[in-house]
Every structure is written in structure tokens, then in C-alpha cells.
Amino acid sequence: MSEKSLSIEALEGIDSASEISHVLSYDTQKTRAAVDPKIPDEQVSQKHVTHPGETPDGGLRAWLVRRVGYVLYAWFSTFMGYLPGVLRGKPTTPHFSFNHSMDWFYAGYALACLPSLAAGRMFDVGYFKIPFFVATCILVACTFLTAECTQFWQFFLSQGVGVGVSCGIMWSPAVVIVSHWFSKRRGLALSLTTIGSAFGSIVFPVAAQNLIPLIGFKWTVRVFGFILTTTLGTANVLLKRRLPPVNVRGGLFNLKAFRNKAFTIYCISGVTILLGFYTELTYLPVSAVAIGVSKDFSFYILAIANGASALRVLFGLMSDKIGAINTMAVTTAITGIATIVWPFAINEYQLIAIAAIYGLSLGVYGSLYSAPLVAMGQMEDAGRRLGMFLSLVAFGGVAGPPISGAISTATGGFVAAGYYSGGSILFGVVLLLVARYLHLGRVWGKF
């Protein structure tokens, strides 16, 4: 059976036209006309009339999909968490200056957003398994190549670019597929999916820290590569869409989507937030050493920040009750405040407290950002909408860490960089609230 064929699950429960209309949730109806009111292309119109029944919000298949998403986030955050700590232990050379280069390393990870534009569109029209498999092969290959890297540019290409791009190809489809299977419990499902980042950022950095003295850096990375091969192989088998593909008009980048003012402002808020989002994560260990914390313990402060984000599940439950934007506005504001306060920590206890608060609030935005996007239009177009958003916020993610690095270098500290980054995040929160108002047509409400 071809990839674009309808799944069995998609055909179950279709008894009448009234059941078809029930598929469109209240959230989707609010802004669907503003996003793309046109009818799908003629060649896929027959697929469009065959719609699934009510979203399961549970069941074995749904939770298996959620579990696979968990694995993807765990592996991406593994390298984002442990590799910077590993690099800090290497001697500095003219080609490998850690303090002045890691901002570009994290900027490379932001490239994960760029392929989402094409990946999301391909997912909508039915091409999912092949791109996902190709991205899996790239990710595995880059992992094994990391073991052979000796200079910073090599790490940047294999991990910053290779891992970033391959994860970007997998991200959008994985998130949209979770939304296929969950509606009322979507916030919980997304937070449980992305909690893999917290798991990966705790377990694998610590494992690497202990394995490297025993078997060396190369074999540590190779061990991780073999585990990655197994886990992503399982993901390729189990990850499955529920809804049939529909080729909604508009092309790769649908400019008509920006007629929806709420969607436009939401995209701008994402760019603004990403300009400051990763500054503290990038420089947290460096600032710890600057105030007298040992290099070994500074490595674990990053793990503490990532570990605290595991509590995002509680906020996932909250978002199902009060809305994703309402939840993100509060927690992202805390992220901005923590970013401003972070440079003023004078001992490791204060730094640990700030890192934990920062990590907790950081994880909520990373979990829930896709929920409003899905609600701002038809589910058939969700992959493209998510891809458009991620391709735009990538510019904020790519520019943010180098800008913070330049400010830090020019001022000789992190205070000014903290003000810049925290201010960008807080301004983005204001734009989130504006997007909510434009979507609901009132100042307060569930969204």
C-alpha cells in the first residue's frame, strides 16, 4: 500500500455527514476561513470527503505515537545537553575557542526549524515515511561521524547542522501526528512527548560524563549511535498518521495564511522570543565558572536546568484547562525574568535556583507552541502552518545566541546580554497576548 493511501483508522466511524462535521473542533472553526478558505485541489477532493471520526484522545496506538515522539526529543536534547560539556574539557586552539564559538553551535541547532517548512508541507500531502527514514539515516550517520571530529567546525557540521537539519525534518510531522490523535488532551500529550528532552538532557550527559573516562570519547559517542539506531528504527515502524492526506491549495509557503492577524502576530512573537530564548542555556556553565563554580559542577548545572523542565507535564494539564497561550504567557514571562536575573547570581546556590526556574519555564514553551498553530486553521493544513512558523522563528534562533555573544564580549560580562535576551522574551509574551485577543475577539478566554 502506498504512503498516501488512507489508513484503516481514518476510515473507522464514518457513518454520516453529521459525523464529518463533528471533526472540526471549536478552535479550528474560529480562524479556518482566515487561513485558507479555498477548496482542496480536484485531484484530492475525493480523499477530502472521506474524513475520520472523533479524535481518540487515547488508546494503544495514540500513546505509542506519543512515546515515539518522546524518543525523538530525548535524542535531540542529548547532544544539545552533553556535547557542550564535553567540548569544554578540550584544549583551546586558534581553531577551537569554546567561549567565542558555542553561540554559533547553538545557532546551528536552530537550523532544525528551517527544514520544517518542506517537511510539514510534504506531511500534509502524504509524504511522511520516506523523508522520516532519510532524516533518520542522516542523524545516525552524523552521530557516528561526531566520534571522529577533532575541530570545532567538524562538530558544528555534524551536530549543529547535521543533527539540526535531520531533527527538523522529523519534528513537524511528529508534532502534527500527536495532534492527529489527541484533541481535548492535546496539551498533556504534547508535554509528555517533549518531556523526552528533559530525560535525554539528564541521563545521557551524565552517562557521557562517566563513560568518557572509561572507554573514551569516540566509543561513548558510538555507543549512543547504536542506541539511536535502535530507537529511531522503532520510531520508523510505529509512528503513523491517523488522518488522510489532503493537498490544500497555497503551495509550500502560503502567504494567504497571514491574512489571519492572530497567526501573523503569533509568528512575530515566536521570532522575538527565540532571539533571547537560548542565551542563558548557552552561557549558563560559562557564567558558573566565572563566579567560582568548579568546571565539573558547572556541567551539572546545565543538567539541572534541563531536568527541571520535566515538570512541564503539569503545565500541559493546565493548558488543557485554560488554553495553551494562557499557559505559555505566564511561563515564558518567567523565562524572561530568569534570563534577566541570571547574570546577578553570586554563588552556586543562587545559580542553581535560577537555572531550575529557567529550565522549568523554558520547557513549557517548547512543549505547547504547536497547539495554538493547530487551532488556527484546518487540521489538513497543520503541517504547513507549523512549518511556516518554525521556518520564521529559526531566524530568531540563529541570530539570538551570536547577538548575545557579541554583547557579552563587548561589555565583558553577561548583564547586558541578560537584559537584551530577557527583554526580547518579555516583548514576545506581550505579542502572545495580542495574538490571543485577535483570535478570540476579546481580552480573556481559553486559547
C-alpha positions in Angstrom: 0.0 0.0 0.0 1.4 3.4 -0.9 2.2 6.0 1.7 -0.5 8.3 0.6 -3.2 5.7 1.0 -5.8 6.0 3.7 -5.2 4.3 7.0 -7.7 1.9 8.5 -8.1 4.1 11.4 -9.0 7.0 9.2 -11.9 5.1 7.7 -13.5 4.0 11.0 -16.5 5.6 12.4 -17.6 7.4 9.2 -21.4 6.9 9.1 -22.9 10.2 8.2 -22.3 13.8 7.1 -23.1 15.0 10.6 -20.2 13.0 12.0 -17.9 14.5 9.4 -18.8 18.0 10.6 -18.2 17.0 14.2 -14.5 16.6 13.3 -14.0 20.3 13.1 -13.4 21.5 16.7 -14.4 24.8 18.1 -10.8 26.0 18.0 -10.4 25.2 14.3 -13.6 26.8 13.2 -12.6 30.2 14.7 -9.9 31.0 12.2 -10.0 28.4 9.4 -11.5 30.9 6.9 -8.8 33.4 7.6 -6.0 30.8 6.9 -7.2 29.2 3.7 -10.8 29.3 2.7 -10.3 27.6 -0.7 -11.4 24.1 -1.5 -8.6 21.5 -2.0 -7.4 20.6 -5.4 -9.6 18.5 -7.7 -7.2 15.5 -7.7 -7.5 15.0 -4.0 -11.1 16.1 -3.5 -12.3 12.5 -3.2 -9.9 12.0 -0.3 -11.1 15.1 1.4 -14.7 13.8 1.7 -13.5 10.7 3.5 -13.0 12.1 6.9 -12.1 10.4 10.2 -14.4 10.2 13.2 -13.8 11.9 16.6 -10.2 12.2 17.8 -9.4 9.2 20.1 -7.6 11.2 22.8 -6.2 7.9 24.0 -5.8 4.2 23.1 -2.8 2.0 22.4 -1.9 3.5 19.0 -2.2 7.1 20.2 0.1 6.5 23.2 2.6 4.6 21.1 2.8 7.6 18.8 3.3 9.9 21.8 6.0 7.5 23.1 7.9 7.7 19.8 7.8 11.5 19.9 9.3 11.2 23.3 12.3 9.3 21.9 12.9 11.9 19.2 13.0 14.8 21.7 15.2 12.8 24.0 17.9 12.3 21.4 17.9 15.8 20.1 18.4 17.2 23.6 21.0 14.6 24.4 23.6 16.2 22.2 22.4 19.7 23.0 22.9 18.8 26.6 26.1 16.8 26.8 28.3 17.9 23.8 28.9 21.4 25.1 30.1 20.0 28.3 32.4 17.6 26.5 33.9 20.4 24.4 34.7 22.5 27.4 37.2 19.8 28.5 39.1 20.0 25.3 42.1 22.3 24.9 41.5 25.7 23.2 43.3 26.2 19.9 43.1 29.0 17.3 40.6 26.8 15.5 38.6 25.9 18.6 37.8 28.7 21.0 34.9 27.4 23.1 33.7 30.6 24.7 33.6 32.5 21.4 32.2 29.7 19.3 29.5 27.9 21.3 26.9 30.6 20.5 27.3 29.6 16.8 27.0 25.9 17.9 23.6 26.6 19.4 22.7 28.7 16.5 23.4 25.7 14.3 20.8 23.7 16.3 18.3 26.4 15.4 18.6 25.1 11.8 16.3 22.4 13.0 13.5 24.8 12.4 14.3 25.5 8.7 13.6 22.1 7.1 10.2 22.0 8.9 8.7 24.2 6.1 9.3 21.5 3.5 8.7 18.6 5.9 5.4 20.0 7.1 4.1 20.5 3.6 5.2 17.1 2.5 3.4 15.6 5.5 0.2 17.3 4.6 0.1 15.9 1.1 1.0 12.4 2.2 4.8 12.1 2.1 5.9 11.2 5.5 7.6 7.8 5.9 10.4 8.3 3.2 11.5 11.8 4.5 11.4 10.5 8.0 13.6 7.5 7.1 16.1 9.6 5.2 16.4 12.0 8.2 16.9 9.0 10.5 19.8 7.9 8.3 21.4 11.4 8.4 21.0 11.6 12.1 22.6 8.2 12.7 25.5 9.0 10.3 26.2 12.4 11.9 26.2 10.7 15.3 28.9 8.3 14.3 30.8 11.0 12.5 30.9 13.0 15.7 33.2 10.4 17.2 35.8 11.3 14.5 35.6 15.1 15.0 38.7 16.9 16.3 38.0 20.6 15.5 35.1 22.8 16.2 33.9 23.3 12.6 33.7 19.5 12.3 31.5 19.3 15.4 29.4 22.2 14.1 28.8 20.5 10.7 28.0 17.0 12.2 26.0 18.1 15.2 24.9 21.7 14.8 24.0 21.3 11.1 23.6 17.6 10.5 21.6 16.8 13.7 19.8 20.1 13.5 18.6 19.6 9.9 17.7 15.9 10.3 15.7 16.6 13.5 14.0 19.4 11.7 12.7 17.0 9.1 11.3 14.8 11.8 9.9 17.5 14.2 6.9 18.9 12.3 5.4 15.5 11.3 5.9 14.1 14.8 4.2 17.0 16.4 1.3 17.1 13.9 0.8 13.3 14.3 0.4 13.7 18.0 -2.3 16.4 17.3 -4.0 13.9 15.0 -4.5 11.5 17.9 -5.3 14.0 20.7 -7.6 17.0 20.9 -9.1 17.5 24.4 -5.8 16.2 25.9 -3.5 17.7 23.4 -1.6 19.8 25.9 -0.9 16.7 28.1 0.1 14.6 25.0 2.5 17.3 23.7 4.1 17.9 27.1 4.6 14.1 27.6 6.1 13.9 24.1 8.6 16.7 24.6 9.5 15.5 28.1 11.9 13.3 26.3 14.1 16.4 26.1 14.3 16.5 29.9 15.1 12.8 30.1 17.8 13.0 27.4 19.4 16.1 28.9 19.7 14.4 32.3 20.6 10.8 31.6 22.8 11.0 28.6 25.0 13.9 29.7 25.7 12.2 33.0 26.3 8.9 31.2 28.7 10.6 28.8 30.5 12.2 31.7 31.1 8.8 33.3 31.7 6.8 30.2 34.3 9.0 28.6 36.9 8.4 31.3 36.3 4.6 30.9 36.0 4.0 27.2 36.9 7.4 25.7 35.0 10.0 23.8 34.9 8.1 20.5 33.4 4.9 21.9 31.0 6.8 24.1 29.5 8.5 21.0 29.5 5.2 19.1 27.5 3.6 22.0 25.0 6.4 21.8 24.9 5.9 18.0 24.0 2.2 18.3 21.2 3.1 20.8 20.0 5.8 18.5 19.8 3.3 15.6 17.6 1.0 17.6 15.3 3.6 19.0 14.8 5.5 15.7 14.3 2.3 13.9 11.4 1.6 16.2 10.1 5.1 15.6 10.1 4.5 11.8 7.9 1.4 12.4 5.4 2.7 14.9 4.9 6.4 14.0 1.7 6.6 12.0 -0.7 9.3 10.9 -4.4 9.0 11.6 -5.9 11.4 9.1 -5.8 11.1 5.4 -3.5 13.5 3.4 -5.1 16.5 1.7 -3.4 18.8 -0.8 -4.8 22.1 0.3 -4.0 25.0 -2.1 -1.4 27.6 -1.3 1.9 25.9 -2.1 4.9 25.5 0.1 4.7 28.9 1.9 1.1 30.0 1.9 1.2 33.8 2.1 -2.6 34.0 2.4 -2.3 32.4 5.9 -1.0 35.8 7.0 -4.4 37.3 6.4 -5.2 35.7 9.8 -3.8 38.5 12.0 -3.6 36.2 15.0 -1.3 33.8 13.1 0.9 36.7 11.9 1.3 38.2 15.4 1.9 34.7 16.8 4.8 34.1 14.3 6.3 37.5 15.1 6.1 36.7 18.8 8.0 33.4 18.1 10.8 35.2 16.4 11.1 37.7 19.2 11.1 35.1 21.9 13.7 33.0 20.2 16.1 36.0 20.0 16.6 35.6 23.7 15.4 32.1 24.5 18.7 30.2 24.4 21.1 32.8 25.8 21.0 31.6 29.3 21.2 27.9 28.2 24.3 28.8 26.1 26.2 30.7 28.7 25.0 29.2 32.0 28.0 26.9 32.5 30.4 29.6 31.4 28.9 32.1 33.9 29.1 29.5 36.6 32.8 29.1 36.2 33.2 32.9 36.2 31.7 33.2 39.7 33.9 30.4 41.1 31.9 27.2 40.5 34.1 24.2 39.5 34.1 23.2 35.9 32.9 19.7 36.8 29.9 21.0 38.7 29.1 23.7 36.1 28.4 20.8 33.8 25.7 19.5 36.1 24.0 22.9 36.4 23.0 22.6 32.8 21.6 19.2 33.5 19.7 20.6 36.5 18.1 23.3 34.2 17.1 20.6 31.7 15.9 18.3 34.4 13.6 20.9 35.9 11.8 21.1 32.6 10.3 17.6 33.3 7.6 19.4 35.3 6.2 20.7 32.1 3.7 17.9 32.2 1.8 19.8 35.0 1.6 22.8 32.7 0.4 20.5 29.8 -2.5 19.6 32.0 -3.1 23.2 32.8 -3.1 24.1 29.1 -5.9 21.7 28.5 -8.0 23.6 31.1 -7.1 27.2 30.4 -5.5 27.2 27.0 -2.0 26.9 25.6 -1.3 30.6 25.0 -2.6 31.5 28.5 -0.2 28.9 30.0 2.7 29.9 27.8 2.3 33.6 28.5 2.8 33.0 32.2 5.7 30.6 32.0 7.5 32.4 29.2 7.4 35.6 31.2 9.1 33.7 34.0 11.7 32.6 31.4 12.4 36.2 30.5 12.7 37.3 34.1 15.0 34.4 34.9 17.2 35.4 32.0 17.5 39.0 33.2 18.2 37.9 36.8 20.7 35.1 35.9 23.9 37.3 35.5 23.4 38.7 39.0 23.9 35.3 40.7 26.9 35.4 43.0 27.2 31.8 44.2 26.3 28.3 43.0 23.1 28.1 45.2 21.6 31.2 43.5 22.7 29.9 40.1 21.1 26.5 40.7 17.8 28.1 41.8 17.7 30.4 38.8 18.7 27.5 36.4 15.9 25.3 37.8 13.3 28.1 37.4 14.6 28.9 33.9 14.6 25.2 32.8 11.1 24.6 34.1 9.6 27.6 32.3 11.7 27.0 29.1 10.2 23.6 28.7 6.6 24.7 28.7 7.0 26.9 25.6 8.9 24.1 23.8 6.0 21.8 24.5 3.0 23.9 23.7 4.0 26.3 20.9 2.4 24.0 18.3 -1.1 23.8 20.0 -2.2 27.3 19.0 -0.9 26.8 15.5 -3.0 23.7 15.0 -6.1 25.6 16.4 -5.6 28.5 13.9 -6.8 26.6 10.9 -7.8 23.3 9.4 -6.0 20.1 10.6 -5.4 19.2 6.9 -3.1 22.2 6.7 -1.5 21.9 10.1 1.9 20.6 8.9 2.4 23.6 6.5 1.3 26.1 9.2 3.7 24.6 11.7 6.5 24.5 9.2 5.9 28.2 8.2 6.1 29.2 11.9 9.3 27.2 12.6 11.0 28.4 9.4 10.4 32.0 10.6 11.4 31.6 14.2 14.6 29.9 13.0 15.9 33.3 12.2 15.4 34.4 15.8 17.1 31.2 17.0 20.0 31.5 14.6 20.6 35.2 15.3 19.9 35.2 19.1 23.0 33.4 20.5 25.6 35.2 18.3 24.0 38.6 19.2 24.1 37.7 22.9 27.7 36.6 22.4 28.7 39.9 20.7 27.0 41.9 23.5 28.8 39.8 26.2 32.2 40.2 24.5 31.7 44.0 24.1 30.6 44.5 27.7 32.9 42.0 29.3 30.1 40.3 31.2 26.6 38.8 30.9 24.4 41.6 32.4 23.8 43.5 29.2 23.2 40.2 27.3 20.7 39.2 30.0 18.8 42.4 29.6 18.7 42.1 25.9 17.6 38.5 25.9 15.1 38.8 28.8 13.6 41.9 27.2 13.2 40.2 23.9 11.4 37.3 25.6 9.1 39.6 27.6 8.2 41.6 24.5 7.3 38.3 22.8 5.0 37.4 25.7 3.1 40.7 25.1 2.7 39.7 21.4 1.4 36.3 22.5 -1.4 38.1 24.4 -2.1 40.2 21.4 -2.4 37.1 19.2 -4.9 35.6 21.8 -7.0 38.8 21.6 -7.1 38.7 17.8 -8.1 35.1 17.8 -10.8 35.3 20.4 -12.0 38.8 19.8 -11.9 39.5 23.5 -9.3 40.2 26.1 -9.7 37.0 28.1 -10.7 33.5 27.2 -9.4 29.9 26.8 -6.9 29.7 24.0 
